[in-house]
Amino acid sequence: MENQKSFTISVYTENNIGLLNRVSSIFSKRHINIESLTTSQSEIENVNRFVIVATMEEQQATKIVGQLEKQIEVIKAFAHIDEETIYQESALFKVSLDSLLDKRQIQDIIKTSHANIVTVARDFFVIEKTGSRNETEQLYQDLKPYKLLQFVRSGRISVTKEPMNISEMLKAF
């Protein structure tokens, strides 16, 4: 347990039904909790990318990457520690409108956290914050006393500091 680190596992895949279930089962069979999972189109046409965050030992990360690459639809998988990536999350906060109108403090919270108001309706407004997990969590804690109606946070999105050269790898196939 002492050697555990947060790893960002990037998995380039074809977009096939059932793959998400098989990917998550690789983690669950090893009793590793997925802390964050995001999937989207990648920089390569018709190739999707999973970004999975989990805490584990380096040896476990290496084994998981190997198991992921055995899946037919997986093109390539990579494991990176936090220092090797640039990452962000997004969060949305739905707050009662009277909090915005009645309390100057909430306006200061929004300003100091570098968040944005994205929608104002008759009964509520929505704040968007992009940043680290700590930043979105801090804003959550700051907004809790002001009639926070809903909260949702995305999974991590990440790019590596060093090139991954996945496009060149695909050309070789």
Secondary structure as UniProt FT lines:
FT   TURN            2..3
FT   STRAND          5..13
FT   TURN            17..18
FT   HELIX           19..29
FT   TURN            30..31
FT   STRAND          34..41
FT   TURN            45..46
FT   STRAND          48..56
FT   HELIX           58..69
FT   TURN            72..73
FT   STRAND          74..81
FT   HELIX           82..84
FT   STRAND          85..96
FT   HELIX           97..102
FT   HELIX           104..112
FT   TURN            113..114
FT   STRAND          116..120
FT   STRAND          124..131
FT   HELIX           133..143
FT   TURN            144..147
FT   STRAND          148..153
FT   STRAND          157..160
FT   HELIX           166..172
//
